[in-house]
Amino acid sequence: MSNTDLEDDLRGTFERAAASVPPAGTLTERATTGARRAQRRTWLVSGAAAVAVAAVVVAGFGLAGSHGKPAQTPIAAAPASASATPAPEPPTAKTVSGTWRPLQMAGVKALRTPRPEDPVLVLHPDGTWGGSDGCNSLQGTYTIGQRGAFSATSGPQHMIGCDNVPHTGVLDAAKRIAVSGDTLQFFAADGRRLASYARAR
């Protein structure tokens, strides 16, 4: 075969191949359509996956509940309040025993004036009391009943004259006592506070 014949055959092959190729516009349209279809498939797959995840979550919540009721987060018990204090116990001879110094007395203004002795009231757990009014030694007995009911008697004492602290008058008039921490209070029958004492030791 001559070169001319070979060239003619090749030219014919190219022309037939070119005739079978669609126009450029058709190729662009096909490519765009394919991309759109691929995108729609991606959206469909993503949507199906989201539905599946939601179904799993709903199923999980359903399984967490009991007898068709939704599961509830347990509520932790509230801690006991730190500021809550138990009710004070009624006073007894044991709880009031000790040495007390006067803080306030009805009708007495000068509790801190100089005196020969420190005015103190000493309550003993055996139901006896003693102390000093600042000048004289004091003694007697006392009883404590239910809910702080109180009564006392005074024994013999010296009567040296000075600006005395009237422990005896308080004890004789008191019908009830109360203890709060290191404070001891005496009350009259009508509820009037007669005196307050602070624990010395």
KAJOMO-V149444 format. One record per pair of residues at least 24 apart in sequence whose C-alpha atoms are under 10 Angstrom apart, sorted by the first residue. I is the first residue (numbers start at 1). J is the second residue. Records with the same first field share a line. If there is no record, write none. Layout:
BEGIN
I->J / J
END
This chain:
BEGIN
88->178 / 179 / 180 / 181
89->147 / 148 / 178 / 179 / 180
90->144 / 145 / 146 / 147 / 148 / 149 / 177 / 178 / 179
91->144 / 145 / 146 / 147 / 148 / 149 / 150 / 176 / 177 / 178 / 179 / 180 / 184
92->125 / 127 / 143 / 144 / 145 / 146 / 147 / 148 / 149 / 150 / 177 / 178 / 179
93->123 / 124 / 125 / 126 / 127 / 128 / 142 / 143 / 144 / 145
94->123 / 124 / 125 / 126 / 127
95->123 / 124 / 125 / 179
96->122 / 123 / 124 / 125 / 144 / 177 / 178 / 179 / 182 / 183 / 184 / 199
97->122 / 123 / 124 / 125 / 126 / 127 / 128 / 129 / 199 / 201
98->122 / 123 / 124 / 125 / 129 / 199 / 200 / 201
99->123 / 124 / 129 / 130 / 131 / 197 / 198 / 199 / 200 / 201
100->131 / 182 / 183 / 184 / 196 / 197 / 198 / 199 / 200 / 201
101->131 / 183 / 184 / 196 / 197 / 198 / 199 / 200 / 201
102->165 / 166 / 167 / 183 / 184 / 185 / 195 / 196 / 197 / 198 / 199 / 200
103->183 / 184 / 185 / 195 / 196 / 197 / 198 / 199
104->185 / 193 / 194 / 195 / 196 / 197 / 198
105->165 / 166 / 167 / 170 / 185 / 186 / 193 / 194 / 195 / 196 / 197
106->166 / 170 / 192 / 193 / 194 / 195 / 196
107->166 / 194 / 195
108->164 / 165 / 166 / 195
110->163 / 164 / 165
111->163 / 164 / 165
112->165
113->163 / 164
114->163
115->162 / 163 / 164 / 165
116->162 / 163
118->165
119->164 / 165 / 166 / 167
120->165 / 167 / 197 / 198 / 199 / 200
121->167 / 168 / 197 / 199 / 200
122->199 / 200 / 201
127->152
128->152 / 153 / 154
129->153 / 154 / 155 / 171
130->154 / 155 / 167 / 168
131->167
132->157 / 164 / 165 / 166 / 167 / 168
133->162 / 163 / 164 / 165 / 166 / 167 / 168
134->160 / 161 / 162 / 163 / 164 / 165 / 166
135->159 / 160 / 161 / 162 / 163 / 164 / 165
136->160 / 161 / 162 / 164 / 165
138->167 / 168
139->168
140->168 / 171
141->171
142->171 / 172
144->175 / 176 / 177
145->175 / 176 / 177
146->176
147->176 / 177 / 178
148->175 / 176 / 177 / 178 / 179 / 186 / 187
149->174 / 175 / 176 / 177 / 178 / 187 / 189
150->174 / 175 / 176 / 177 / 178 / 186 / 187 / 188 / 189
151->175 / 176 / 177
167->195
169->194
170->194 / 195
171->195
END
